[in-house]
């Protein structure tokens, strides 16, 4: 399972994973290095110690938590590689690849009720509880205490745009063109959102547009804050107040005149037995890892989903040298032990694959909008609840939502963001 044969993706450093040396590229996420090395298994579940691997590849799930240089519970998909980086898998003995504690899953095929564990005897129960306490939790305490956060000083700006996908980029561009000082906050280390997958969907702007918008924002006195997660939106004194956690080590309090939420969607795992096996990935993020890091995830891929995005994803995986099969319907069960080996479909047919790319509609990331007072509406086309926003995206005074979080799709995503940016500038 090599990388794409391109000099841009040639490894230039080495990281250590459970003592094993893995070639990597400086700056790429740990998960990309492991996928390119054929190692999608990265963790074990907390209770039954079942195999786990990265799914979302974007920091929104907890399937890739590892210990990095002595710090526990670090997301591997968010952590860049560098020479000598030390990665250890957690909650496994001796490691995630061969975890002896996986026997718990075999010994409890009908599940384990830890509330009534060995309650037939007080002595046995005390022993069982003592063992369970040793096995619970996520990782061990860090080797050294983390550095304290510096005090957060309040910052005033004209506007805050959350999310640097097509909608967020269009909103930030509209604000910057009107001379507004904007903070464009993106939790990923790179702007672009779904454009980073380079699926070239109809109506999508060029990926280079992200850098053009970044230049326009900076030219208007604003800022493009990457690796910056907006962790809260509040009403304080009649104006919005936002908390931004930047780089995991700095908390900022930003008071904007208006906020445009372009938070997009969360990737959803498919609903079937065994859907948590390593080798099952969110399609957009998998395409981004392929485009940006050259990480080919396997040899045989199945693509779940319908429409242009699923078709473009299948074509991209095939161009990378993988055998690709489009699934005609839903799967009912995944096959495999330490990683995906195949799927059983609704009609009983079996599909052999080591990679499943999920290209089904995502769940609108509406948490911040809800905190700001937005209501939700059912979107019949996807079966998900989206943010209910007005024609200009307004959901509350000074607060707007646009893009996929509000149900827009295709070329309408960027246009919705632009309308919201223009409305926010006018307000």
C-alpha positions in Angstrom: 0.0 0.0 0.0 2.4 2.6 -1.1 2.1 6.4 -1.5 1.4 7.9 -4.9 4.5 7.8 -7.1 5.1 11.5 -7.0 8.3 13.2 -5.6 6.1 15.6 -3.6 5.0 12.8 -1.4 8.4 11.2 -0.8 9.0 10.6 3.0 11.7 12.8 4.5 11.6 11.8 8.2 10.9 8.9 10.5 8.4 8.6 13.4 8.3 5.8 16.0 4.9 4.0 16.6 5.1 1.6 19.5 8.8 1.4 18.9 8.5 0.6 15.2 10.0 3.1 12.7 7.5 4.4 10.1 8.6 6.7 7.2 6.7 10.0 7.0 6.6 13.4 5.5 7.3 16.4 7.7 4.0 18.2 8.4 1.6 15.5 7.3 -0.8 14.1 9.9 0.3 10.9 11.7 -2.7 9.1 10.2 -1.5 9.8 6.7 1.9 8.3 7.5 0.2 5.2 8.9 -2.2 4.8 6.0 0.7 5.0 3.6 2.5 2.4 5.7 -0.5 0.0 5.6 -1.4 0.5 9.3 -5.0 1.7 9.7 -5.3 0.0 13.1 -4.4 2.6 15.6 -6.2 2.1 18.8 -8.5 -0.2 20.9 -11.9 0.5 22.3 -12.1 1.4 26.0 -14.3 -1.4 27.2 -14.0 -4.5 24.9 -10.7 -3.6 23.3 -12.0 -4.0 19.8 -9.8 -2.7 16.9 -10.1 0.9 16.1 -8.7 3.1 13.3 -9.2 6.7 12.1 -12.6 7.4 10.5 -13.2 11.1 10.0 -9.5 12.1 9.5 -10.6 15.6 10.6 -10.5 15.7 14.4 -14.3 15.2 15.0 -14.3 11.5 16.2 -12.3 9.8 18.9 -11.0 6.8 17.0 -7.4 7.9 16.6 -6.4 9.0 20.1 -2.7 8.2 20.8 0.0 9.2 23.2 2.5 11.6 21.5 5.8 12.4 23.1 4.4 11.6 26.5 1.1 13.4 26.2 -2.0 11.2 26.2 -5.2 11.4 24.2 -3.8 13.3 21.2 -5.7 13.1 17.9 -3.4 11.5 15.4 -5.2 13.1 12.5 -4.5 16.5 13.9 -0.8 16.0 14.8 1.9 16.7 12.2 4.8 14.4 11.8 8.4 15.4 12.4 11.7 13.6 12.8 11.8 11.5 15.9 8.1 11.9 16.9 7.2 9.2 19.4 3.7 7.7 19.1 2.3 5.1 21.5 -1.0 3.3 21.3 -3.2 3.5 24.4 -5.4 1.1 26.4 -3.8 -2.0 25.0 -1.2 -4.5 26.2 1.4 -4.8 24.9 0.1 -2.7 21.9 -2.9 -2.1 19.6 -1.7 -4.5 16.9 -1.6 -7.5 19.3 -3.7 -6.6 22.4 -4.0 -9.4 24.9 -6.8 -7.5 26.5 -8.9 -8.2 23.4 -9.7 -11.5 25.2 -12.4 -9.5 27.0 -14.4 -9.3 23.8 -14.2 -13.1 23.3 -15.0 -13.8 26.9 -18.1 -11.6 26.9 -19.9 -12.4 23.5 -23.2 -11.1 24.9 -21.8 -7.9 26.4 -20.4 -7.0 29.8 -22.6 -5.4 32.5 -19.9 -3.8 34.6 -22.5 -2.6 37.1 -23.2 -6.2 38.1 -19.7 -7.6 37.7 -19.2 -10.6 40.0 -21.8 -9.4 42.4 -22.5 -13.0 43.6 -19.6 -12.5 46.0 -18.4 -9.4 47.9 -14.8 -10.6 47.7 -15.0 -11.4 44.0 -16.8 -8.1 43.3 -14.0 -6.1 45.0 -11.4 -8.0 43.0 -13.3 -7.4 39.7 -13.8 -3.7 40.5 -10.1 -3.3 41.3 -9.2 -4.9 37.9 -11.8 -2.8 36.1 -10.4 0.4 37.5 -7.0 -0.4 36.3 -8.3 -1.0 32.8 -10.6 2.0 32.5 -9.8 5.5 31.3 -8.1 6.8 28.2 -4.3 6.7 28.5 -2.0 7.4 31.4 -1.2 10.7 32.9 1.3 12.8 30.9 5.0 12.6 31.5 5.1 16.3 32.4 2.3 18.7 33.3 1.0 20.8 30.4 1.9 24.4 30.2 -0.9 26.7 31.6 -2.9 28.8 29.2 -1.9 32.4 29.2 -4.7 34.9 30.2 -7.2 35.5 27.4 -7.5 39.1 26.5 -10.7 40.2 24.8 -10.3 41.2 21.1 -12.8 43.3 19.1 -13.2 42.7 15.3 -15.8 43.5 12.7 -16.8 39.9 12.0 -15.9 36.3 12.8 -16.4 33.6 10.2 -16.3 30.1 11.5 -15.2 27.5 8.9 -13.0 28.0 5.9 -14.8 25.8 3.4 -16.5 27.2 0.3 -19.3 29.0 2.3 -16.9 30.4 4.9 -14.4 31.5 2.2 -17.2 33.3 0.3 -18.5 35.0 3.4 -15.0 36.2 4.4 -14.3 37.4 0.9 -17.5 39.4 0.9 -16.7 41.0 4.2 -13.1 41.8 3.3 -14.3 43.4 0.0 -16.4 45.8 2.1 -13.4 46.7 4.2 -14.4 44.7 7.3 -11.7 43.3 9.6 -12.4 39.6 9.8 -11.1 36.6 11.7 -11.6 33.5 9.5 -11.3 30.6 12.0 -10.7 27.1 10.7 -10.0 24.1 13.1 -8.0 22.3 10.4 -4.4 23.3 9.6 -5.3 24.2 6.0 -8.2 26.2 4.6 -10.5 24.9 1.9 -12.9 22.5 3.6 -14.3 20.1 1.0 -12.2 21.7 -1.7 -9.1 20.0 -0.2 -10.5 16.7 -1.4 -10.0 18.0 -5.0 -13.0 16.1 -6.3 -13.7 18.9 -8.8 -17.5 18.8 -8.3 -19.6 20.9 -10.7 -19.7 24.5 -9.5 -16.9 24.1 -7.0 -14.3 26.9 -7.0 -10.7 26.1 -7.6 -8.7 24.9 -4.5 -6.4 27.9 -5.1 -9.3 30.2 -4.3 -8.7 29.5 -0.6 -5.3 31.3 -0.7 -6.8 34.2 -2.7 -9.4 34.7 0.0 -6.8 34.5 2.7 -4.8 37.2 1.0 -7.9 39.4 0.7 -8.7 38.9 4.4 -5.2 39.8 5.5 -5.2 42.8 3.1 -8.3 44.2 4.9 -6.5 43.9 8.2 -8.1 40.6 9.2 -6.6 37.3 10.1 -6.9 33.7 8.9 -6.6 31.6 12.1 -5.8 27.9 11.3 -5.9 25.1 13.8 -8.3 27.3 15.6 -11.4 25.7 17.1 -14.3 27.9 18.0 -15.5 26.3 21.2 -18.3 28.6 22.2 -20.7 31.4 21.1 -22.4 33.5 23.8 -24.5 36.6 24.0 -22.9 39.2 26.3 -24.1 42.7 26.5 -26.2 42.4 23.4 -23.3 41.3 21.2 -21.8 37.9 20.4 -18.7 36.7 22.3 -16.7 33.8 21.0 -14.1 31.5 22.5 -11.4 30.3 20.2 -8.9 27.5 21.2 -5.9 28.0 18.9 -3.2 25.4 18.5 -4.5 23.6 21.6 -2.5 25.9 23.8 -4.1 29.4 23.6 -7.6 30.6 24.4 -8.8 33.8 22.7 -12.0 35.8 23.5 -13.3 37.5 20.4 -16.1 40.1 20.4 -17.2 40.5 16.8 -20.0 42.8 15.6 -21.4 39.8 13.6 -20.7 36.1 13.3 -21.1 33.9 10.2 -21.2 30.2 11.0 -20.1 28.0 8.1 -19.4 24.9 10.1 -20.3 22.4 7.5 -21.2 18.8 8.4 -19.8 16.0 10.5 -19.0 12.7 8.7 -21.3 9.9 9.9 -20.2 6.3 10.1 -22.5 3.9 8.2 -25.1 2.0 10.2 -24.3 -1.7 10.0 -22.7 -4.4 12.1 -18.9 -3.9 12.3 -19.0 -0.3 11.1 -16.1 0.5 13.5 -13.4 -1.7 11.9 -10.2 0.0 10.8 -10.4 0.6 7.0 -13.7 2.5 7.0 -13.2 6.2 6.3 -15.1 9.4 5.6 -14.9 9.8 1.8 -14.0 13.6 1.6 -11.3 13.3 4.2 -9.8 10.2 2.6 -9.7 12.0 -0.8 -8.0 15.0 1.0 -5.3 12.7 2.5 -4.8 11.2 -1.0 -4.5 14.6 -2.7 -2.4 16.4 0.0 -0.2 13.5 1.3 -0.3 10.9 -1.4 -1.6 8.3 1.2 -3.2 5.3 -0.7 -5.3 3.5 2.0 -5.3 0.0 0.5 -5.7 -2.1 -2.6 -9.4 -2.7 -3.0 -12.0 0.0 -2.2 -15.8 0.1 -2.0 -17.6 3.4 -2.2 -20.8 3.9 -0.3 -23.1 6.7 -1.5 -24.8 8.1 -4.5 -24.5 11.2 -6.6 -21.6 13.2 -8.1 -19.5 13.2 -5.0 -19.5 9.4 -4.7 -18.7 9.1 -8.4 -15.8 11.6 -8.2 -14.5 9.8 -5.1 -14.6 6.4 -6.9 -12.7 7.9 -9.9 -10.1 9.5 -7.6 -9.4 6.2 -5.8 -9.2 4.3 -9.1 -6.7 6.8 -10.5 -4.6 6.1 -7.4 -4.3 2.5 -8.5 -7.0 0.9 -6.3 -9.6 -1.5 -7.5 -12.9 0.2 -6.9 -16.5 -1.0 -6.6 -19.5 1.2 -6.2 -22.0 -0.4 -3.8 -25.5 -0.7 -5.3 -27.1 -0.6 -1.9 -26.4 -0.6 1.8 -24.2 -3.1 3.6 -25.5 -5.1 6.6 -22.3 -6.3 8.0 -18.5 -5.7 7.7 -16.1 -8.7 7.7 -12.7 -8.7 9.2 -10.8 -8.8 12.5 -8.0 -6.3 12.8 -9.2 -4.4 9.7 -11.9 -4.4 7.1 -11.8 -7.5 4.8 -15.1 -7.2 3.1 -18.8 -6.4 3.2 -22.1 -8.3 3.1 -24.8 -6.4 1.2 -28.5 -6.4 1.8 -29.1 -8.9 -1.0 -26.5 -11.3 0.5 -23.8 -10.6 -2.0 -20.2 -10.3 -0.6 -17.8 -7.6 -1.7 -14.1 -8.1 -1.0 -12.4 -4.8 0.0 -9.9 -3.5 2.5 -11.2 0.1 2.3 -14.7 1.6 2.5 -15.1 5.2 1.5 -18.3 6.7 2.9 -19.8 9.4 0.6 -23.2 9.7 2.2 -24.6 13.1 3.4 -23.0 14.4 6.6 -24.7 15.5 9.8 -25.0 19.4 9.9 -22.5 20.7 12.6 -25.2 22.8 14.2 -23.9 23.0 17.8 -22.6 26.6 17.7 -25.7 27.8 15.9 -27.9 26.2 18.5 -25.9 27.8 21.2 -26.6 31.1 19.5 -30.3 30.6 19.5 -30.9 28.9 16.1 -33.7 26.4 15.5 -33.4 23.3 13.4 -35.5 22.0 10.6 -35.7 18.5 9.1 -34.1 18.2 5.6 -36.1 15.4 3.9 -33.4 14.8 1.3 -30.8 13.8 3.8 -32.9 12.8 6.8 -30.8 15.2 9.0 -31.8 18.3 10.9 -30.2 21.5 9.5 -30.1 25.0 10.8 -33.2 27.0 9.9 -31.9 30.3 8.5 -33.5 33.2 6.6 -32.7 34.1 3.0 -29.6 36.0 4.1 -28.6 33.3 6.6 -29.7 35.3 9.7 -30.6 33.1 12.6 -30.4 35.8 15.4 -29.4 39.4 15.6 -25.8 39.6 14.3 -25.6 35.8 13.9 -25.7 34.1 10.5 -25.4 30.5 9.2 -24.6 29.4 5.7 -23.5 26.5 3.6 -24.1 22.8 4.3 -24.9 23.4 8.0 -28.0 25.2 6.7 -28.8 22.6 4.0 -27.1 24.2 1.0 -25.6 21.8 -1.5 -23.3 21.9 -4.6 -22.6 25.3 -6.1 -25.2 26.9 -3.8 -22.9 26.5 -0.8 -20.5 29.3 -1.8 -23.3 31.5 -3.0 -25.1 31.1 0.4 -21.9 32.1 2.2 -21.5 35.2 0.0 -25.1 36.3 0.8 -24.5 35.8 4.5 -21.2 37.7 4.4 -22.9 40.6 2.6 -25.7 40.7 5.1 -23.2 40.6 8.0 -21.3 43.5 6.5 -24.5 45.5 6.1 -25.3 44.8 9.8 
